[in-house]
Amino acid sequence: MVLSLITKTIILYLVVVAAMRVMGKRQIGQLQPFEFAVAVMISELAAIPLTEDGKDLYHSIIPIIVLLVFQLLISFMSIKGVRIREIICGRPSLLIRNGKILEKNMRKEMYTINDLLEQLRFYSIPSVRDVEYGILETNGQLSVLLKSNKRPVTPEDLNINPPRECFDHDVIIDGKLIGRTLEKLNLKREWVDQQLKEHGITDYSHVFYAAIDNQNKLHIQKRGEYLE
């Protein structure tokens, strides 16, 4: 009995994870309404064999597959046509224009002023008057464009041309050398060893994290160097 329950749990877990991977990598807050509905239904269906006696795995797996196929079909249709995408996902709504709240659109979207102000505070915007456009996206997120005199100063505004930036490349994570990073950057393992030796490190296990910046400089944090 216990072994059977454990087996069912593992199988359903793998099925749900596979289904979510097929659906894509978007976060919950980025899901369209139909995608969120599918995700909720999949989680409910996965619980059926675990909570109801007499229910076999296929009572969950078959409906999950059907939902997944249906979701992929809708996603494919929405990609192919703008009109279909608008019907399925809806259209963005303009809630703020030139620092003024558009009451009609707020009522249409059943969006309260408190909801709007909360979203603005999330963006560290103290006043509606600072906003040129506020758009409620189809996934429920609020996109904000500040007025030109309220935007942070950029290097372009100051006629400065800073060097190009990019994300650091992971080289060592928790004592493990990331070989694909060296291949991508066309670097040799000996170069990494030499860099570590200059910091008094002879074993990868002594490195908690190391990364290469866009200037090909290796930044190293030793294991136990910063515990708090």
C-alpha positions, 0 to 999 in steps of 0.5 A: 500500500505504502509502496504503491502510493510512493510509486504513484507519487513519483510517476505523477510528479514526473508527468507534471514536471514534464507537462510544465516543461512542455508548456514553457519556462514562463513564471506563474505571473507571466502566464496567460489566463488559459495557461494558468487554468491549464496549470491549475487543472493539471495540479488538481488532476495529479492529486486524484489517484493520491487522494481517492481510493480506486483511482488508477494512474490513467485517471490522471495521466490521460486527462493531463495529456489531453489538457497539454495537447489542447494547451499546445494547440491553443498556443500554436493558434495564438502564434499564427494569428494576431486576431486569434491571439486577441480572442484567446489572450485578450488585448492590453489596456491603457490605464494611465495616459499623461499622468491621468487615470482612465476611469472607463478602462479601469472599470472595464478591467475591474482594476481598482485604484488601490491595485494600480497604486500598489503596482506603481509602488512596486516600480518605486513610482511615488505618483501617478503624475510621473507616468506617461503611459501605464498599460495593463498587459494580458497576463495581468502585469502593469507596464509603465513608461515614465515621463521623460523628465522623470526617467533616470539619467542614462549615459546617452543623456550625458554623451558618455559611451561606456564599454559594453556589459554582459553577464559573468560566465560561471566557471566554478560552482560549489567546487565543480568546474563548468567545462561548457563555459571554457568551451564557449569562451575558448579557454583552457583548463590550465589558464583557470588553474594558473589563475587559481594558483595566483590566489593560493588555490590548488583544488577546485573544491576550495572554491565556492564560486568563480566567474569570468567578466567581459574583460576575461578577468576571473573573480573568485570567492573561496569556500567559507570566505563569507559565511554570513 
